[in-house]
């Protein structure tokens, strides 16, 4: 997931004050929406046809709270696709490029999903609620429709629908303390990607050790949309002694922590092998799954592009920097000629690296080397290879 | 389609100045984006994972230009699903609840699309480019993925992909004059939902007499994303003598003109029979199509809810009004008790009616009568039945 930027936008032409967002019924508010506004929400984006908090006005403070204390995020837009019935496992296994066999009840796996040609169409975590019941906790595409089509056309005996489930994330080094104060010391023993049913003052949720940051914490999968503000305020109150701050998925932290953002990092036409998700695929499993043949062939010939993490030169980028930017390998003459090699998908200041950094999707031939990019303001920046994403 | 409101938002708690939108790579800009900014864009929304113009700062002026002169809209977010190959017609016919047989090359049909349980999942126009080639011009859901799954799982011989096509709409009573000045008098003879290939200074597009208003006009389906600003500026220049204004899908005009907005008017769980699209379905055709059995059963028993157009009491609503709002039938005592009957999905001032109006999705039992609703500010409004939507 990706906050879609955050902060006012430095638009070409110097549009003052950034652009507003129009609200309407086409896009849903989350059960936490009123709490967001009460806590100073300034910027929104849209994710899975829902409003998602982009910023509360101070991206630096949001980053700091996340890596030093604890942060509270409305991630209700991480919708669930529920699959239930005798063939639930068959469907989940067939649509997942990762082997889901052996995933125990109460455990989740990160399982990229590809279309029949091996193109990545989502990168959910799949939660096994029972042997015949799963939640596919999705990134930003309507794989609900896609899973429904596959199930129906194959005649599988399962229901596929969106349940009333709205995750709220508590992330950061003090997240365990906050949730332990709320629910008890037992929560500290919950393993990564382990989950249990829980409740608080009658507010029902599934508590999972997960979340889209590298700082640790939990997601509370609220199962009663009428109780969103109640849950937010209970967690907020428990977090105040620990300096809790409202936030959302955080662009620089998630790149520092090697967390992939479907669409932001790749558009809608990349393969999981291109974007560094190979270790989450089970290409050698015996059973068939959607995209298997295409992915095996791609592994054989090697991916055409690679997603790389780079350091970028230049003065500190602001939260208002827009992307993507073009990328090219300079010509021998050193001038701005040279060959286009892809694009910088995201670029942002990294406190951890004390430098600008970026994620670039570039031709495999040049993915290990330096290249050049240019900001919307026309400044040419040099990009230094830091790592292949996910390696 | 729906602009998602537009204008600054009166949020609960009186958030000043409305909410900003964060820009980032996860959501695409259209080929016209720079032109929008140059022409004073103030508000955006998101549609099909693209930014879409919400307002240029004066909704009244935008309405007036549309109904009295001519308006220019970036509707690139109306993406195309291209289906090409020997089985292209078989796929298009199987996924459309409307019979596509007999649709000639160069003609389009509005063809609602349902899932296997008869729930509306999109309401595209389907354009026949050749006997083996179609564009499905979609509303806001990823039916690209859904169509790909259906084609692959049925083993149909066709490619299903998103081409480089970005519609630009010229709408309003002077739209014909503008487009005739650009391309020639012949455009006046193009029939409704008829289209032809055209070009302007080497900018290639498909010209179709269509658009999401009741004011007449064209959509120019640009087929080279690098030429967006060029095309915008050419049309703009031709429109200046006619008082052209930048705009976008216009909430009050489209309701006055009985144009349905998928999601805005119904959420994601309504049937085409509930929302007044029965006349666009071909339920009695001989061949099977997705959702047919469910829709036939629903027609037999009658839809549970109906979408109705209502007049709403109270002072003029502003463009900042948020919805949906709850709807209920007052109890016998006339107090605010009574029975919940659904919701007002959209509510807006109607210049044509000189009154507030709304679209409400309510229980069939009470859909012909009056009911009551309440604004976020707590004002109770009475709703008077005007028409069943689409009848």
Interface residues (C-beta under 8 A of the other chain):
Chain A: X2 X3 X4 X5 X6 X7 X8 X9 X11 X12 X13 X15 X17 X18 X19 X20 X21 X22 X23 X24 X25 X26 X27 X28 X34 X37 X38 X41 X42 X43 X44 X45 X46 X47 X49 X54 X55 X115 X116 X121 X140 X141 X142 X143 X145 X146 X148 X149 X150 X152 X153 X154 X162 X251 X261 X263 X264 X265 X267 X268 X290 X322 X323 X324 X345 X346
Chain B: X2 X3 X4 X5 X6 X7 X8 X9 X11 X12 X13 X15 X17 X18 X19 X20 X21 X22 X23 X24 X25 X26 X27 X28 X34 X37 X38 X41 X42 X43 X44 X45 X46 X47 X49 X54 X55 X115 X116 X121 X140 X141 X142 X143 X145 X146 X148 X149 X150 X152 X153 X154 X162 X251 X261 X263 X264 X265 X267 X268 X290 X322 X323 X324 X345 X346
